[in-house]
């Protein structure tokens, strides 16, 4: 596996948070800030780092309540605004003025908050299967599993449970791919059981909010107009509809590209051949305009 260094920083409310730092070239190109989805963590970007590290620096945080980052005392801080504030502190600590944001799902929402408030930070952006409107079917599916504890005796059992729950999302996956995903999503606990690697309380703000509408994020799309931007959408996504994705790229203007990843749901893993080609095009635009 591509080497990385473990780093730590402190959130504004005093949590010790973790990130992986994959070294890149010394040619001044901006780092890639990889922001994971709701139940994911820094390990989610291992395939991307395996392909790009060395050429690009990748900074992959574990958000609060995930993997090697501390769990929050107050579950109601598990919300995008707090994650955004945590990331702001990390960027300040690392003295990173500009970067390419690569945001999967929740990470894409954090990227939108960055664009809305500090667009000058963004040298480029990838929004992975997320937008200002999220389909209720996908939200209901997420609410049905997030915060529900699982425990398995072996990694193969965890992989098979993932396959059973997500066969519509990644219908082409074989057992080896499900095992790789299990290693990114689960950990071994002190009793030797394989368990999900996040604080089950991250579900509490989602349940508290229910289906009530949040802030209108459509105006934020205008902030991406002069930033090289890639919108990835899984062809089978139940969270980001094709009409929403089409409207997003229209609102973002000529700087935006939409790539639909075939036979994948929510969300593309970024290692699909079509994802890799689209990401390479985005990074070329970041470098060369």
Secondary structure as UniProt FT lines:
FT   STRAND          5..10
FT   TURN            12..13
FT   STRAND          16..22
FT   STRAND          31..35
FT   TURN            38..39
FT   HELIX           42..45
FT   HELIX           46..52
FT   TURN            54..55
FT   STRAND          58..61
FT   TURN            64..65
FT   TURN            67..68
FT   HELIX           75..77
FT   HELIX           80..94
FT   STRAND          99..104
FT   HELIX           106..118
FT   HELIX           119..121
FT   STRAND          122..128
FT   HELIX           136..145
FT   TURN            146..147
FT   STRAND          151..152
FT   HELIX           155..166
FT   TURN            167..169
FT   TURN            171..172
FT   HELIX           175..185
FT   STRAND          186..188
FT   TURN            190..191
FT   STRAND          194..196
FT   HELIX           200..203
FT   HELIX           204..209
FT   TURN            210..211
FT   HELIX           218..224
FT   TURN            225..226
FT   STRAND          229..234
FT   TURN            235..236
FT   HELIX           242..252
FT   HELIX           253..255
FT   STRAND          256..261
FT   TURN            262..263
FT   HELIX           273..288
//
